[in-house]
Amino acid sequence: MMTRRALLTSFKDYLRDDRATMLVEFIISAPFLFFWLVGSFVFFDAYRASNQAEKATFTIGDIISRLTVIDDDYVDELFQLQNSLLPKTRSNGWLRITSIMYDEDADEYQILWTENRGTNSVPLLQEDLNLDLMPTMADADTVILVETYVPYYPLSRKVGITVDRWENQLTYRPRFVGSLANSN
């Protein structure tokens, strides 16, 4: 039988033994490292996708602001441009272009025309106009509202990103004319 001293010495030797500590530490920390690695990829991909969608909106808006007349064929080409600026996995969104005029007497914004392309896109109606997007305008002044919708599918929903689309809405003033004409 072991004496109390021998038992205490044996227990102290067991506590000082560090032969498998690295393995135990790895087993404890490996799930956290894996989650951090996957999370880094997901967050980077979400940031990149958001940035690409925003750049596509800015590019289309800048092109439109330089036009004097727009027609259906040109809107189709702009929609193709939007899709080409985005990765193929995100290219099934929609584009909506709206010309809006401010009427000072009625103190309201009036939709002159709207064009839309893509899956599930609908024309912008007067009651759906977001007035928070509208800049301060003079009477009979016009702006072009460019709206893009790009679906987003995160690499993993376990990380906390639940966004399923990127929606961008920007207003531009026509550069060379008072109002962008729609030839349709």
N, C-alpha and C positions, 0 to 999 in steps of 0.2 A: 504494500500500500504506500501511496505517495504521502509524504508528509506535507504539512501545510506550507512549509518553506519551499519545497520542491514544486508544489502546485503553483505558488505565487511566482516563482522563477520561470516556470514554464509559461504562465500567462503573460508575464512581462516580455519574454522572448517572442511570444506570438504577436504582441502589440508592436514590437520593434521591427518585425519582419515586413519588408517593403518590396518583396519580389514581384508581386502582382498588382501593385498600385497603379502602374501606368495603364494596364489593361482595364482595370475598373474605372479609372478616370475617362478612358476613351469610350467605354460602354455608356457611361453617364452623359458625356458631352456629345457623342456622335449624333443623336437625334436633333439636338439644338443646332449643331453645325449644318446638318442637312437642311433643316427648315430655314436657316439663315441663307444658305446658298440658293435654294429654290425661291425664297422671297426676294432675294436680290435680282434674280432673273425676271421675276414677274413684275416688280416695281420698275425696273429699267424698261421692260417691254411696254408697260402702260405709259410711261413718260414719253417714250419714242413714238408710240402710236398717237398720243395726244398731240405731240409736236408736229407730226406729219399731217394730221387732219387740220390743224390750225394753219400750217404753211400753205396747204392746198386752198383753204378759204381766202387767205391773204392774196395769193397769186391770182385766183379767179377774180376777186374784187378789184385788184389793181388793173387787170386787163379790161374789165367792164368799165371802170371809171374813165378809161381813155377812148371809149367808143362814142360815136354820135348816134348810131342806129344799131339795133340788134334784131335778129330774126331767129326763127326756129332752128335753122341749120347751125347757126353760131352757138346757140344754147346747147345743142347736141354736142358740138365740138368741145364746149367748156365742160360738159359733163364727162366726156371722154378724157379730157385733160385731168379732171379731178380723179378719175379712176386710175389714170396712169401715174399720178403722183403718190398714190397709196399702194401698199403691198396688195397682191392679188387676194389675200384672205380678207381684206377689209374693203374691197372695191364694190360692194353691193349696197351702197348708201344712196342718198339722194341729194339733189341740189335744187334750191329755190331762189329765184332772182325776182325782186319786187321793186318797182319804182313808186316812190311815195312823195306826195306834195303836201305842204303845210298851208292851210287856209286860215289866215289870221282872223278874218271876220267871224268865222264859225269856231275858231280856236280848236281845230281838229286836223288830224292827219288823214289824207285821202289816198287810197291806193289807186294809182293810175293804171297799172297793169302788173301782172305776175306771171312768171313762167316757171315750171317745175319739171324735173326729170328724175327718174329713178324709181326704185321699189317703194311702194306705199307713200309716195309724195302727193300732197294735195295743194291746190292753190291757196295762197294766204287770203283769208277773209278779213273784212274790216274789223269785226269783233274780236279776231284773234291777234290783232296787231299789238305787240308789246311796246307800250309807250316809254318804258324805261330805256329802250335801245335808241330812241330818237334824240338827236342832238337839238340844240336850240336853233331854230330856223326863222328866216324872214318870210314875209308873206309871199306865197307862190314859189318858194324855193323848193327844190326837189333833192332827194337822196335816193341812193340805190341800196336796198337791203339784200345782202348775200347771206344765205343760210345753207349750211351743209350739215348733213347727218351721216356719220360713219359708224357702223357697228364695230364693237370691240369685244373680242373673246379672250379673256385672260388665260394665260397658260395654266393657272391653277386658281381655283376660287378659295382654296384653303388658307390663303395668305391674308385675306381681308379686303381685296379689291372686288367690289361688286358692281362697278360701272359696266354697263353693257353697250354703251354708245358714247360717241363724242359729238356734241352738237355745238356748232360755232355760228354766231350771228354777228355780222359786222355791217356798219353803214358807211357808205362812200358818197362823196359828192362827185357828180360828173365834172370832168376837168375842162372840156372844150365846148360844152353846150349847157344851156340852162336845164334841160330835161332830156334824159336818154329816151329816144323814140323807139317804139316797138313796131316793126314793119308788118306785123301779122294782123 
